[in-house]
Amino acid sequence: MPNHQCQPLPHLRHLNFIKRWKAWSSLLSKRLLTLAIVCFMVGTGCTTPGIHRTLQQNLQAPNSWPKILAVYMPWFGDHVHMDVGYSSNDPAVLRQQIQQARHTGISAFVVDWYGDTRPFSDHNFGLLQEAADENHFQVALLYNEAEDDEGQATDEAFAALDKAYKTYIGRGAPHRAAYLTYNGHPVIFIFPKHGRVDWNRVVEHCSGWEAPPFFFYKDEPPPQFAADFAGLYAWVQPGQKGWTPDGSNWGAQYLDAFYKRMKSNHPDKITVGAAWPGFDDSAAKWGLNRHMQSRCGQTFEDTLHLYNQYFDAAHPLPFVMIETWNDYEEGTAIERLNFAKCGQSASSAAGSD
């Protein structure tokens, strides 16, 4: 379990493998993507025979820095989402995904979650947590605020978090050992919608937990709720310049500004960095035809290690969150990513092994 005094892996600053990525990115396949994340975790020594054994040992170490997370969508197999060739309620699929993620250096899935309001996804989180518990992996919740206009968002958050504690996190939860913690506190990510949740009340509501949760908010919470969040996380977006028709704005300005702001304005908060391979929501029913070029792997490379400009051994970054493992509808999935098909969007390139 990471802590505030964690130290970096011995050679993380070198990232020699990643710095050479651009020269041969046209040959990058799923296996090479695995090596990229592995080398991100262990720095030099990427060609040594014991690389996977070393990585596995590092993942179990309490001071490994940073810990690699990946956002996971649990809703495939539900008819309202696109067909990606598997169902998220198949335990065999979940075990295979966990094994694949572990081999790439990812140690936890952060699962998109709406509580009981979406039973299919909620059920699948339980299956995923069980599989994680069996395979020395971890999971955490990414709670999406309710999108109601009737003043029920706070009550819905109460209900969702009560369910989470009883079923997934608390003392009586059957697979609680697999739930991601930070300094002994369960980690819950919050994805804001309309900002109608009273997080002061929610934090007070959860204060009676055996270990009160650490809440992480996307970017910046409303000022009146700033003290309720232990940390903040970055999320895939282009930044102030906005989306461009050709997808050339891949988020450098946004991510750079996020890290600067965390260092200067929020030194007391836990920073969660982010990395993404691109973006293309043209396949989503809710899509707005927004694009972000993969640049044949360069977008993933650049976002993956941009944090190094602002965090070091004296100011360690506990987490980097890959966004995402399997969101094919918005073109951010790395599960099947193959940059060898250069020039294609992340969503289309991800469709083949």
N, C-alpha and C positions, 0 to 999 in steps of 0.2 A: 504494500500500500504506500503510495507516494506521501511525502510530507514536505513541509516548508523548508526543511534543511537538506533536501535531496541534492545530490551532486550529479554532474553530467557524466555520461559514459565517456571512457578515457579519450576517445579520438573523435568525438561527435563533430568537433569544429572543422575537421578536414573535409568531410563529405565529398571525397575525391570522385567516388562513383557518380554522384549526382551531377557534379560539375562537368563530367565528360558526357552526360546524357545527350546533349544536343547534337553532338557529332554523329551519333548513330541512332537517333530517335526513330528513323524510318524503319529500323529493324526491331523496334520494341514490340514484344508480344506479352501475353499474360504472364509467362514465366519471368520475363525480364522486369515486368512491373513488380512482381514479387521481390526480386532482387533489389529493386530501387528502394522499397520500403525497408527491407532488411538492412541495407547499407545505411539508410537514414538512421536506423536505430543503433548500429554498432560502429559506424564510422569506417575506418580502414579495416583491411583483412577480409574483404568481401570474396576473395577467391579461395580462402582456406577451407579444407575439407570439413572442419567442424563448425561451419557457420550456423547451421540450424540448431545444433546443440547449444552453442554459445548464446544464440538469440533466445532460446527457450529459457535458459538460466537467467538471462537479463530480465525477461518478462516477469519472472517470479520474484525478482529482487525488489525490496521495498523502496530502494533509492533509484531505480531506473528512471531516466530523464531524457526527453519527456515520454509520457505514456501515450501510445497511439490508439485513438478511438475511431470508430466509423459509424456514421448514421445509417440505420437499417430501417427499411420499410417492410412491415409485416403483413401487408394486405393483398399480396398477389394470390390469385385463386378466387378472389371475390370478383363477381362479374362487373362491378363498377370500375375496375381497373384493367389495364391492358394485360394481355396474355404474354407472359415472359417465358413460358415453357415449364414452369413449376408452380407448386402451391406452397404458400408459406405455412400451411398447417400439416405439412408432411415431415415428420420427425427425421426421416432419413435425409431429406434436403437440408434441414436445419443443422444436422450433425456435419454434413459435408461442407456447408458454408462456414461453420465455426472452424473446422480443420483447415480449410483454405485460408481463412482470415488469420489464423494463428501462424501459419507458415509464412505469411507476408509481414509479420511483425505487429499485427493488430491484436490488442489484448482485450478489447471490449466493444460490443455493439451498443450504440445509443439509439433506442428504438422509438420511432414515432408513435405516439400513444394519445388516445382521447378518453381514456377511462371506459366505463361501461356503455358509453354512447355509441361505440363501434365494437360490438361483441366479437366479430370475426378477428379483428386485430388484437383485441384484448386477450382472447383465447390463445392466439398465436404467440403473444409475448410469454405467456405461461409455459408453452411448449419450448420456446427458445431458452428461457431461463433454466428449465429442467435439463435441456441438452448442454447448456453452458456449464451447469453444475457437474455434469458427468465428464466434461472434457477440459476442466481447469481453465475456463474462460469466464468472462464477466459480461453483465448487461446492466444498462441503466435506462431510465425513462426520459423521453423527450415529450413533456406534456404540452399539448396544444390548448391554449385558452379557448373557451367556448366562444362561438360567434353569434351570441344572442343579443337582442336589443331590448330585453325585458327585465334587466337587472338581476338575472340569475347566474351570472358568470362566477361570482364568488361562491355561491352555494354549490355550483357544479364542481368547482375546484375542491371544495371541502369533500364532496362525495368521492371524487376521483382519487384524492390523496388518502382518504380513509381506506378505500379499496386497495390502493397500492401498498399501504402499510400492513394491512391484514393479510394480503395474499402473496406479496412479493418481497417485503422489506423487513417486517417486524419479527419478533421472536418466534411467533407461531408459523411463519411462512416456510413451506417445506424446502425451498431451494434458496434461502436467503444468503447462503455463503457465496453465491454467484453474483450477488448484487454489488455494483461498483461503489466503493467508498473512498473518501479522502479524509485522512486523519481521523478515521473512525466514524465519520458521518456519511450516511447514504447521499449520493449525488443525484439531484433531479434537475434536468434542464427544462427551461420554460421557453416555449415558442409563443410570442405575443400575437394577438389578433387585433382586437379593438381597444385593449387597455382597460377593460371594465372590471377586471379582478382587483379586489382590495387585498393586496399582498400583505399589508400590515395584519389584517385579520387572519389570513391564511397562515402566516408564520406563527402567530400566537396559537392558532388552532393546532399546529403540528409541534408545538413546544413540549408537549407531553410525551412525545415518542421516546423510546429507550435511548436513541441517539437522534436528536433533531436533525432534519435534512439540511444539507447545503444546497441552496437554490442557485442556479446559474441562469442569467437572463441574456437574451440576444441583444448585442450592442449596448444600449442604454435603457434602463427602466425609467419610468416617470420619476421626477425628483422626489415626490413624496414617498416613494417606495425604495429609494436607493439603498437604504440601510438594511433592507430585507434580504438582499442578495449577497452571497459569499463571493460570487464571481460573475464574470461576463464572458460571453463567447462570440466569436466572429461567425458570420454566415455568408455563404456564397452570394456575391452581388458585385456590380461593377464600380460602385462608388458615385461620387458627386457628378461625374461626367455622364453617367447614365448608360443605358443600353444603346449600342450602335447597330445599324442594320447589318454590317458585315461581321459583327461579333468581335471586333478587334480590342474592345475594352474588356480585358479579362480579370480585372479586379485589383490590379497592383496598387492603385491610389487608395482604394478602400482599405485593403489589408494593412498597408503601410500606416495609414491614419489611425486605424484601430490600435495597432501596437504602440504608436506614439502616445495616443490618448491614455491607454492603460498605464504606461510608464509615468506619464506626467500628472494625470488627473486621478488615477485610481491605484496608487501603490499599495493600498490596503486590500485590494480585491485579488482574487485568484483569476489569472488570465488563461483562457482556453483558446489556443490558436486554431487555425483552420487551413485546409488544403482542399483543392477541387480540381478535376480534370477538364472542366469546361461546363457549358450549360446550353440546353436546347429544349424548350418546353413545347415545341410544335406538336409532339405526340400526345400531350396531355389534354384532356377534355377542358380543363380550365386554362390552358396555355394562352399566352399573349404574344407568341411568336418572338420570344426573346432568345438571343443567341450570345454565346461566349466561345470563342475559338479554343480548341484544344491545342493548336499550334504544334501538332505532332508530338505531344507529350511535354512541351515546354511550359504550358500553363500549370500542369501538375507539379513539375519540377520547381518552378518559381514560387508557387504558393506553399509548397511543402517546406521550404527552408528559409522563407523570408523572415521568420521570427528571429533568426540568428543575428540579425542586425540590432536587436534590442534586448535579447536575453542571453545570459551567460551563466557561468558557475555561481557568480555572486547573486544573480537575479534569475533563478531557474524558471523555466516554463513547465508546469506540471503536465499539461495535456496538449496534444495537437489532434484535432478532430477532422477526419476525412469526410467530406460531404459530397458524395455519399457512397455506401457500399452498393446499393441496388435500386436507386431511383431512376429507372429507365424512362419514366414519363417526363422527367425534366432533364434528361441527358447528363446526369452527374454520376452514374454508376461506374465503379471500378471493378465490379465482380468479374466481368468478362472483357475488360478493356483491352483493346488491341490497337496501339498507335501505329502499327505497321500499315494500316489502311489510312494513310495520310490524306488529309483533305476532307475526310468525312466528319460529321458531327459526332460528339461523344455518344449520343444515343444510338446512332446507326452503327458506329464502330463497335459498340458494346454488344451487338446482337449476335456475334459469332465468337467461337472459342479460338 
